[in-house]
Amino acid sequence: MPVYDYVCMDCHQPFEVVLTLTEHDKEAPKCPKCGSKNVEQEAAAFFAVTSRKS
């Protein structure tokens, strides 16, 4: 399952949430620190692992 990075716009606490694609499309999660739903998803870096060598 994908891990999504969020930041709370009220208390500025960054946090990660593991969600299925269906859960991610429903609604934003609550901040674990203050319980606010005023959160924004942050852009996250990622890399792909393949069996081919470049």
C-alpha positions in Angstrom: 0.0 0.0 0.0 1.2 3.5 -0.7 2.5 5.8 2.0 1.3 9.4 1.8 3.0 12.4 3.4 0.9 15.2 4.8 1.4 18.3 6.8 -1.1 19.8 9.2 -1.9 23.4 8.3 -3.0 24.2 11.9 -0.1 22.9 14.0 2.4 22.4 11.1 3.1 18.8 12.1 4.3 16.5 9.2 3.0 12.9 9.3 2.7 9.8 7.1 -0.3 7.7 6.5 -0.6 4.3 4.8 -3.8 4.3 2.7 -5.3 2.2 -0.1 -6.1 4.2 -3.2 -9.8 4.0 -2.4 -9.2 5.4 1.1 -6.9 8.2 -0.3 -9.7 9.3 -2.7 -12.4 9.5 0.0 -11.2 12.3 2.4 -8.1 13.7 4.0 -6.9 12.1 7.2 -6.8 13.7 10.6 -3.6 15.1 12.1 -2.4 12.7 14.8 -1.1 15.6 16.9 -4.1 18.0 17.1 -6.9 16.1 15.3 -7.4 18.8 12.7 -8.6 17.8 9.2 -7.0 20.9 7.8 -4.1 19.0 6.2 -2.4 19.1 2.8 -0.6 16.3 1.0 3.1 17.0 0.4 4.9 16.0 -2.8 7.1 13.1 -2.0 10.2 11.8 -3.8 10.2 8.2 -4.9 12.3 5.9 -7.0 11.5 2.8 -9.0 13.5 -0.4 -8.6 13.8 -2.5 -11.8 15.7 -5.5 -12.8 17.4 -3.8 -15.8 20.7 -2.0 -15.4 21.0 1.4 -16.9 
